[in-house]
C-alpha cells in the first residue's frame, strides 16, 4: 500500500480548493491539509528525482519548494519512524556521539539510525541520553535561581539553561511551571519547603 492509499483509507472526499489563487510572495502558512498531503505524495511519486522540489511544488498550490521538501522529508516520506525510541537506536546514537571527536553533524548521525531525522537524533541526545544531564532532585537554590532568572529575562529557557548547568531547557521550563503552580513567591534562597 503506498502513501496515497494510506492517506485515502477511510477518508471522506475533500472539497476542491485548487481554484484558490495564491500570490507566490504569500505562500500558505500553517497546517497542511489532507488534500495538500495527497497532492505532494502524487507529485513526489510522479517525479523520478525527489530533489526537483521546485517542480514538485508546482503541483501543490500555495506551497513553495522549501515547504514541500520539509513536509516530505520530515513527515510523509516512507520509512520515517515516529514515537518511542528502541533500545538499539539509543545504543547506536550514544555510541556515535560518544565516539565523535568533532562537532556533531546531526544529519550525518541520522543516516546511521534508519528512519530517524536529524532533529529527532539531536533532541533524543540533548533531552534524554546525554550523561551530563542532572537528574537529581531540584534544590531550593536551583528553584530560587530559576525564579529570579525567569523574572529577569523571561521564558528564554535556552539562556537560562546556560546559567543553570546540567539541566535541560525542558527540565527548567517544567520545573518553573511546577513552582508557579505551587506559589513560587514564597520560595526564598536556600529555604527548605
Secondary structure in CASP SS format (residue, H / E / C, confidence):
PFRMAT SS
TARGET T0000
AUTHOR 0000-0000-0000
METHOD secondary structure of the structure
MODEL  1
X C 1.00
X C 1.00
X H 1.00
X H 1.00
X H 1.00
X H 1.00
X H 1.00
X H 1.00
X C 1.00
X C 1.00
X C 1.00
X C 1.00
X C 1.00
X C 1.00
X C 1.00
X C 1.00
X C 1.00
X C 1.00
X C 1.00
X C 1.00
X C 1.00
X C 1.00
X C 1.00
X C 1.00
X C 1.00
X C 1.00
X C 1.00
X C 1.00
X C 1.00
X C 1.00
X C 1.00
X C 1.00
X C 1.00
X H 1.00
X H 1.00
X H 1.00
X H 1.00
X H 1.00
X H 1.00
X H 1.00
X H 1.00
X H 1.00
X H 1.00
X H 1.00
X H 1.00
X H 1.00
X C 1.00
X C 1.00
X C 1.00
X C 1.00
X C 1.00
X C 1.00
X H 1.00
X H 1.00
X H 1.00
X H 1.00
X H 1.00
X C 1.00
X C 1.00
X C 1.00
X C 1.00
X C 1.00
X C 1.00
X C 1.00
X H 1.00
X H 1.00
X H 1.00
X H 1.00
X H 1.00
X H 1.00
X H 1.00
X H 1.00
X H 1.00
X H 1.00
X H 1.00
X H 1.00
X C 1.00
X C 1.00
X C 1.00
X C 1.00
X C 1.00
X C 1.00
X C 1.00
X C 1.00
X C 1.00
X C 1.00
X H 1.00
X H 1.00
X H 1.00
X H 1.00
X H 1.00
X H 1.00
X H 1.00
X H 1.00
X H 1.00
X H 1.00
X H 1.00
X H 1.00
X H 1.00
X C 1.00
X C 1.00
X C 1.00
X C 1.00
X C 1.00
X C 1.00
X H 1.00
X H 1.00
X H 1.00
X H 1.00
X H 1.00
X C 1.00
X C 1.00
X C 1.00
X C 1.00
X C 1.00
X C 1.00
X C 1.00
X H 1.00
X H 1.00
X H 1.00
X H 1.00
X H 1.00
X H 1.00
X H 1.00
X H 1.00
X H 1.00
X H 1.00
X H 1.00
X H 1.00
X C 1.00
X C 1.00
X C 1.00
X C 1.00
X C 1.00
X C 1.00
X C 1.00
X C 1.00
X C 1.00
X C 1.00
X H 1.00
X H 1.00
X H 1.00
X H 1.00
X H 1.00
X H 1.00
X H 1.00
X H 1.00
X H 1.00
X H 1.00
X H 1.00
X H 1.00
X H 1.00
X H 1.00
X C 1.00
X C 1.00
X C 1.00
X H 1.00
X H 1.00
X H 1.00
X H 1.00
X H 1.00
X H 1.00
X H 1.00
X C 1.00
X C 1.00
X C 1.00
X C 1.00
X C 1.00
X H 1.00
X H 1.00
X H 1.00
X H 1.00
X H 1.00
X H 1.00
X H 1.00
X H 1.00
X H 1.00
X H 1.00
X H 1.00
X H 1.00
X H 1.00
X H 1.00
X C 1.00
X H 1.00
X H 1.00
X H 1.00
X C 1.00
X C 1.00
X C 1.00
X C 1.00
X C 1.00
X C 1.00
X C 1.00
END
